[in-house]
Amino acid sequence: MSKFHKGVLIFILISFFISYLLLFVADKRTAVALSESEGFYNNLTGIEFLIASILMFVAFWKVRRFNRPDIFGSWGSAFLLGLSFLSFMGFGEVMRWGQRIFHFPTPAWLYHANAQQEFDIHNLNGLQGNPWGIARWFSIFCLVYFCVIPYLDSSHLRFSAWLKRIGLPVIPLWLGLCFLLAYAISKAMEYGGWLGQLTVKYIKECQFGLLFVFIAIFLLQKVMWESKKKAP
């Protein structure tokens, strides 16, 4: 692990610690302002996903601009675009597609179809509270792409060679394991009853957003480093 990556890991761990510590040391009014649905953590989550989306799109655009299919390949560049789109969806859903900023009313057709009467998708009747809703599939994606694939890439040569052949971008395993850490801490907080379930959810999403930013930075750096090498 490089010195830069060690610094990133330390920053992530300290951020995880501080995000929960603030709620334990803050007075009740401040704690509510931090953790409510339109509070600091939720707003920060939206900003993080927007930054990640922009950085991943820049990585995709540079791969196409450099005309270097050997960096990630057509599948890899398409995956970068997909990650950018996923991050933008995260930003849009957290910010209710601008409703939290511009305070426009929810259309009648959506008002009655949305469990929270909000302008978003994840709270639609049938999705909100569904154990196999959007949140579950997002968690499965994070587990597979950020943890399982990096582990198999580092431990199985044939699988690693296949990933290189299709050009799938792979992140460092240590960065993927931070997702498991954030998830484990959130479950410990829930089961321990130290914080409310919604509060823990908002903090976990904020931590996920931070990890998406660093993943986007890593992928963009990889594109820039590879682009400086001589084309084969």
C-alpha positions as a Markdown table, in Angstrom:
| # | Residue | x | y | z |
|---|---|---|---|---|
| 1 | Met | 0.0 | 0.0 | 0.0 |
| 2 | Ser | 1.4 | 3.4 | -1.0 |
| 3 | Lys | 1.8 | 6.3 | 1.4 |
| 4 | Phe | -1.1 | 8.0 | -0.4 |
| 5 | His | -3.4 | 5.0 | 0.1 |
| 6 | Lys | -2.4 | 4.7 | 3.8 |
| 7 | Gly | -3.4 | 8.4 | 4.2 |
| 8 | Val | -6.7 | 7.8 | 2.5 |
| 9 | Leu | -7.4 | 4.7 | 4.7 |
| 10 | Ile | -6.6 | 6.7 | 7.9 |
| 11 | Phe | -8.8 | 9.6 | 6.7 |
| 12 | Ile | -11.7 | 7.2 | 6.1 |
| 13 | Leu | -11.3 | 5.5 | 9.5 |
| 14 | Ile | -11.2 | 8.8 | 11.3 |
| 15 | Ser | -14.2 | 10.0 | 9.3 |
| 16 | Phe | -16.2 | 6.9 | 10.4 |
| 17 | Phe | -15.3 | 7.5 | 14.0 |
| 18 | Ile | -16.1 | 11.2 | 14.0 |
| 19 | Ser | -19.4 | 10.7 | 12.2 |
| 20 | Tyr | -20.8 | 8.7 | 15.1 |
| 21 | Leu | -18.9 | 10.6 | 17.9 |
| 22 | Leu | -20.5 | 13.9 | 16.9 |
| 23 | Leu | -24.0 | 12.5 | 17.8 |
| 24 | Phe | -22.8 | 11.2 | 21.2 |
| 25 | Val | -21.2 | 14.5 | 22.2 |
| 26 | Ala | -23.6 | 17.0 | 20.6 |
| 27 | Asp | -26.6 | 18.4 | 22.4 |
| 28 | Lys | -30.0 | 17.2 | 21.3 |
| 29 | Arg | -30.8 | 20.1 | 19.0 |
| 30 | Thr | -27.5 | 19.8 | 17.2 |
| 31 | Ala | -27.8 | 16.0 | 17.0 |
| 32 | Val | -31.3 | 16.4 | 15.3 |
| 33 | Ala | -29.9 | 18.9 | 12.9 |
| 34 | Leu | -27.1 | 16.5 | 11.9 |
| 35 | Ser | -29.2 | 13.4 | 11.5 |
| 36 | Glu | -32.7 | 14.4 | 10.3 |
| 37 | Ser | -33.9 | 13.6 | 6.8 |
| 38 | Glu | -32.9 | 17.1 | 5.6 |
| 39 | Gly | -29.9 | 17.4 | 8.0 |
| 40 | Phe | -26.2 | 17.7 | 7.5 |
| 41 | Tyr | -25.4 | 14.0 | 6.9 |
| 42 | Asn | -28.1 | 13.6 | 4.2 |
| 43 | Asn | -27.0 | 16.8 | 2.5 |
| 44 | Leu | -23.4 | 15.7 | 2.6 |
| 45 | Thr | -24.3 | 12.3 | 1.2 |
| 46 | Gly | -25.9 | 14.0 | -1.9 |
| 47 | Ile | -22.8 | 16.1 | -2.4 |
| 48 | Glu | -20.5 | 13.1 | -2.2 |
| 49 | Phe | -22.5 | 11.1 | -4.7 |
| 50 | Leu | -22.6 | 14.1 | -7.1 |
| 51 | Ile | -18.8 | 14.5 | -6.8 |
| 52 | Ala | -18.3 | 10.7 | -7.4 |
| 53 | Ser | -20.6 | 10.9 | -10.4 |
| 54 | Ile | -18.6 | 13.7 | -12.0 |
| 55 | Leu | -15.2 | 12.1 | -11.4 |
| 56 | Met | -16.3 | 8.8 | -12.8 |
| 57 | Phe | -17.7 | 10.5 | -15.9 |
| 58 | Val | -14.5 | 12.3 | -16.3 |
| 59 | Ala | -12.6 | 9.0 | -16.1 |
| 60 | Phe | -15.0 | 7.5 | -18.7 |
| 61 | Trp | -14.6 | 10.6 | -21.0 |
| 62 | Lys | -10.8 | 10.5 | -20.7 |
| 63 | Val | -10.7 | 6.8 | -21.7 |
| 64 | Arg | -12.7 | 7.6 | -24.8 |
| 65 | Arg | -10.8 | 10.8 | -25.5 |
| 66 | Phe | -7.4 | 9.1 | -25.3 |
| 67 | Asn | -8.7 | 6.4 | -27.6 |
| 68 | Arg | -6.9 | 3.8 | -25.4 |
| 69 | Pro | -9.1 | 0.7 | -25.3 |
| 70 | Asp | -6.1 | -1.1 | -23.7 |
| 71 | Ile | -6.7 | 0.9 | -20.5 |
| 72 | Phe | -10.1 | -0.6 | -19.5 |
| 73 | Gly | -11.5 | -1.8 | -22.8 |
| 74 | Ser | -15.0 | -1.2 | -24.1 |
| 75 | Trp | -16.6 | -3.1 | -21.3 |
| 76 | Gly | -14.5 | -1.2 | -18.7 |
| 77 | Ser | -15.3 | 2.2 | -20.1 |
| 78 | Ala | -19.0 | 1.3 | -20.3 |
| 79 | Phe | -18.8 | 0.2 | -16.6 |
| 80 | Leu | -17.2 | 3.6 | -15.7 |
| 81 | Leu | -20.2 | 5.3 | -17.3 |
| 82 | Gly | -22.5 | 2.9 | -15.4 |
| 83 | Leu | -20.8 | 3.8 | -12.1 |
| 84 | Ser | -21.2 | 7.5 | -12.9 |
| 85 | Phe | -24.9 | 7.0 | -13.6 |
| 86 | Leu | -25.3 | 4.9 | -10.4 |
| 87 | Ser | -23.7 | 7.7 | -8.4 |
| 88 | Phe | -25.9 | 10.3 | -10.0 |
| 89 | Met | -28.9 | 8.3 | -9.2 |
| 90 | Gly | -27.7 | 8.2 | -5.6 |
| 91 | Phe | -27.4 | 12.0 | -5.6 |
| 92 | Gly | -30.8 | 12.5 | -7.2 |
| 93 | Glu | -32.6 | 10.2 | -4.8 |
| 94 | Val | -31.0 | 11.7 | -1.7 |
| 95 | Met | -31.9 | 15.2 | -2.9 |
| 96 | Arg | -35.3 | 14.1 | -4.2 |
| 97 | Trp | -34.3 | 15.2 | -7.6 |
| 98 | Gly | -34.2 | 18.9 | -6.6 |
| 99 | Gln | -37.3 | 18.9 | -4.4 |
| 100 | Arg | -35.3 | 19.5 | -1.3 |
| 101 | Ile | -33.6 | 22.5 | -2.9 |
| 102 | Phe | -36.4 | 24.1 | -4.9 |
| 103 | His | -39.3 | 22.9 | -2.7 |
| 104 | Phe | -41.6 | 22.1 | -5.6 |
| 105 | Pro | -44.7 | 20.0 | -4.7 |
| 106 | Thr | -44.9 | 16.3 | -5.4 |
| 107 | Pro | -47.2 | 15.7 | -8.5 |
| 108 | Ala | -50.6 | 14.1 | -7.5 |
| 109 | Trp | -49.9 | 10.9 | -9.5 |
| 110 | Leu | -46.6 | 10.4 | -7.5 |
| 111 | Tyr | -47.9 | 11.7 | -4.2 |
| 112 | His | -50.3 | 8.8 | -3.9 |
| 113 | Ala | -47.8 | 6.2 | -5.2 |
| 114 | Asn | -45.0 | 7.3 | -2.9 |
| 115 | Ala | -45.0 | 6.1 | 0.7 |
| 116 | Gln | -43.3 | 9.3 | 1.9 |
| 117 | Gln | -45.2 | 11.6 | -0.6 |
| 118 | Glu | -41.8 | 12.6 | -2.0 |
| 119 | Phe | -40.4 | 13.1 | -5.4 |
| 120 | Asp | -38.2 | 10.0 | -5.5 |
| 121 | Ile | -38.1 | 6.4 | -6.7 |
| 122 | His | -36.9 | 4.4 | -3.7 |
| 123 | Asn | -39.9 | 5.3 | -1.6 |
| 124 | Leu | -42.5 | 4.2 | -4.1 |
| 125 | Asn | -45.2 | 1.8 | -2.8 |
| 126 | Gly | -43.8 | -1.7 | -3.2 |
| 127 | Leu | -40.2 | -0.6 | -3.0 |
| 128 | Gln | -40.1 | 1.3 | 0.3 |
| 129 | Gly | -39.8 | -1.3 | 3.1 |
| 130 | Asn | -39.4 | -4.1 | 0.6 |
| 131 | Pro | -36.6 | -6.4 | 1.8 |
| 132 | Trp | -35.6 | -6.8 | -1.9 |
| 133 | Gly | -36.0 | -3.2 | -2.7 |
| 134 | Ile | -33.4 | -0.8 | -4.2 |
| 135 | Ala | -31.4 | -0.6 | -1.0 |
| 136 | Arg | -30.9 | -4.4 | -0.9 |
| 137 | Trp | -29.7 | -4.5 | -4.5 |
| 138 | Phe | -27.4 | -1.6 | -4.0 |
| 139 | Ser | -25.8 | -3.4 | -1.0 |
| 140 | Ile | -25.4 | -6.6 | -3.1 |
| 141 | Phe | -23.7 | -4.6 | -5.9 |
| 142 | Cys | -21.3 | -3.0 | -3.4 |
| 143 | Leu | -20.5 | -6.4 | -1.8 |
| 144 | Val | -19.8 | -8.0 | -5.2 |
| 145 | Tyr | -18.0 | -5.2 | -6.9 |
| 146 | Phe | -16.1 | -3.6 | -4.0 |
| 147 | Cys | -15.3 | -6.8 | -2.0 |
| 148 | Val | -15.7 | -10.1 | -3.8 |
| 149 | Ile | -14.2 | -9.1 | -7.2 |
| 150 | Pro | -11.1 | -7.4 | -5.6 |
| 151 | Tyr | -10.6 | -10.5 | -3.4 |
| 152 | Leu | -10.8 | -12.9 | -6.4 |
| 153 | Asp | -8.6 | -10.6 | -8.5 |
| 154 | Ser | -5.9 | -10.7 | -5.8 |
| 155 | Ser | -6.1 | -14.4 | -5.1 |
| 156 | His | -7.0 | -16.2 | -8.4 |
| 157 | Leu | -4.7 | -15.7 | -11.4 |
| 158 | Arg | -7.2 | -17.0 | -13.9 |
| 159 | Phe | -10.0 | -14.7 | -12.6 |
| 160 | Ser | -7.6 | -11.8 | -12.6 |
| 161 | Ala | -6.5 | -12.5 | -16.2 |
| 162 | Trp | -10.2 | -12.6 | -17.2 |
| 163 | Leu | -10.9 | -9.3 | -15.6 |
| 164 | Lys | -8.0 | -7.8 | -17.5 |
| 165 | Arg | -9.2 | -9.3 | -20.7 |
| 166 | Ile | -12.7 | -7.7 | -20.4 |
| 167 | Gly | -11.1 | -4.5 | -19.0 |
| 168 | Leu | -13.2 | -4.3 | -15.8 |
| 169 | Pro | -11.9 | -1.6 | -13.4 |
| 170 | Val | -10.9 | -3.2 | -10.1 |
| 171 | Ile | -10.5 | -1.2 | -6.9 |
| 172 | Pro | -8.1 | -2.1 | -4.1 |
| 173 | Leu | -9.4 | -4.7 | -1.7 |
| 174 | Trp | -8.7 | -2.6 | 1.4 |
| 175 | Leu | -11.0 | 0.1 | 0.0 |
| 176 | Gly | -13.7 | -2.4 | -0.6 |
| 177 | Leu | -13.4 | -3.7 | 2.9 |
| 178 | Cys | -14.2 | -0.3 | 4.2 |
| 179 | Phe | -17.8 | -0.9 | 2.9 |
| 180 | Leu | -18.0 | -4.0 | 5.1 |
| 181 | Leu | -16.7 | -2.0 | 8.0 |
| 182 | Ala | -19.3 | 0.8 | 7.6 |
| 183 | Tyr | -22.0 | -1.8 | 7.3 |
| 184 | Ala | -20.8 | -3.7 | 10.4 |
| 185 | Ile | -20.6 | -0.6 | 12.5 |
| 186 | Ser | -24.1 | 0.4 | 11.4 |
| 187 | Lys | -25.5 | -3.0 | 12.4 |
| 188 | Ala | -23.7 | -2.8 | 15.8 |
| 189 | Met | -25.2 | 0.6 | 16.4 |
| 190 | Glu | -28.7 | -0.6 | 15.5 |
| 191 | Tyr | -28.6 | -3.8 | 17.6 |
| 192 | Gly | -27.0 | -2.0 | 20.5 |
| 193 | Gly | -29.8 | 0.5 | 20.5 |
| 194 | Trp | -27.3 | 3.4 | 20.8 |
| 195 | Leu | -28.8 | 5.4 | 18.0 |
| 196 | Gly | -32.1 | 5.3 | 16.1 |
| 197 | Gln | -32.4 | 3.1 | 13.0 |
| 198 | Leu | -33.0 | 6.1 | 10.7 |
| 199 | Thr | -30.1 | 8.0 | 12.2 |
| 200 | Val | -27.7 | 5.1 | 11.6 |
| 201 | Lys | -29.0 | 4.7 | 8.1 |
| 202 | Tyr | -28.2 | 8.3 | 7.2 |
| 203 | Ile | -24.7 | 8.0 | 8.7 |
| 204 | Lys | -24.1 | 4.7 | 6.8 |
| 205 | Glu | -25.2 | 6.3 | 3.5 |
| 206 | Cys | -22.9 | 9.2 | 4.2 |
| 207 | Gln | -20.0 | 6.9 | 4.7 |
| 208 | Phe | -20.9 | 5.0 | 1.5 |
| 209 | Gly | -20.9 | 8.3 | -0.3 |
| 210 | Leu | -17.4 | 9.1 | 1.0 |
| 211 | Leu | -16.2 | 5.7 | -0.2 |
| 212 | Phe | -17.7 | 6.3 | -3.6 |
| 213 | Val | -15.7 | 9.6 | -3.9 |
| 214 | Phe | -12.4 | 7.8 | -3.1 |
| 215 | Ile | -13.2 | 5.0 | -5.5 |
| 216 | Ala | -13.9 | 7.6 | -8.2 |
| 217 | Ile | -10.6 | 9.3 | -7.4 |
| 218 | Phe | -8.8 | 5.9 | -7.6 |
| 219 | Leu | -10.3 | 5.0 | -10.9 |
| 220 | Leu | -9.6 | 8.5 | -12.4 |
| 221 | Gln | -6.0 | 8.3 | -11.2 |
| 222 | Lys | -5.6 | 4.8 | -12.8 |
| 223 | Val | -6.9 | 6.2 | -16.1 |
| 224 | Met | -4.4 | 9.1 | -16.0 |
| 225 | Trp | -1.5 | 6.9 | -15.0 |
| 226 | Glu | -2.2 | 4.3 | -17.7 |
| 227 | Ser | -2.8 | 7.0 | -20.4 |
| 228 | Lys | 0.8 | 8.3 | -19.8 |
| 229 | Lys | 2.2 | 4.9 | -20.7 |
| 230 | Lys | 3.0 | 4.1 | -24.3 |
| 231 | Ala | 0.2 | 2.5 | -26.2 |
| 232 | Pro | 1.1 | -1.2 | -27.0 |
